[in-house]
């Protein structure tokens, strides 16, 4: 059985292009939690393309499985 590797995709409008600080954390767009990096990457790409006209809007992929099990660094999916 393959180990489940959860990934969170979220984004929001940044205060500056050079930062990772969001203008309003109440307005973060939580795209979802996905069972693989490939699924998360597809969702990330779709969200980023929807907001391409706003240069300050950025989406990120967070490797939840690494936060949940930081001892297990042996799993690399990309």
N, C-alpha and C positions, 0 to 999 in steps of 0.2 A: 504494500500500500504506500502510495506517495504521500510524503509529509505535506500538510496544508500550510501554504505560505500566504498569509493574508497581507493585503496592501490597501492603504487608504489613499483615495484621490480627493484632493480639495484645492481650493484656490480662493483668490480675492484680489482686491485692488491694493497695490503697494503704495506706500507713501513716497518712495523714490525708486527709480529703476535699479539703483545700486544696492538696495537693501532687501531684507526679507520681512520688513515690518509692514503690517497691513493697516490701511487707513481706518477701517472699522471692522473689528472682529465679530461684531453682531451680524455683519453681512457676508461672512465667509460662505462660499458655495461648497457644501459637502456633496461631492459627486457620488461617493459610495465606497464600500469595502468590497474588494475583489479577491478571489481565491488563488490568483496567480499574477505574476508580473506581466505576462502577455495581456491578460484581460484588463489589468490596471492601465497599462500603456495605451491600449485602444481607447479606454474611457478618458484618459488624460489628453490624448490627441484630439478627440472629438470636442472636449470642453475648451481646449486651447484654440481650436479652429473657430468655435462659436464666438469667441471674444477677441479675435485677431485685430479688430479695429481699435481696441483699447490697449495702448502700449503698457499701461501700468497693471493690467490684469495678468496674473500669473497662476498657474496650476502646478501642483507638486504631487509626487508619489512618495508616500511614507511606507517603509517596510515594517509593518506592524509586527510581523513574526520575529523580527530582530529585537524589537522592544519587549516582546512577550517572553522571549527566551534568549537573552543576551549571551548566555554561555555557549550556545550552539552557533559557532561561526563557520561550521563546515558546509553549510548549505548555501550555494550560490546559484541563482537561477538565470543570470545573464552575464 
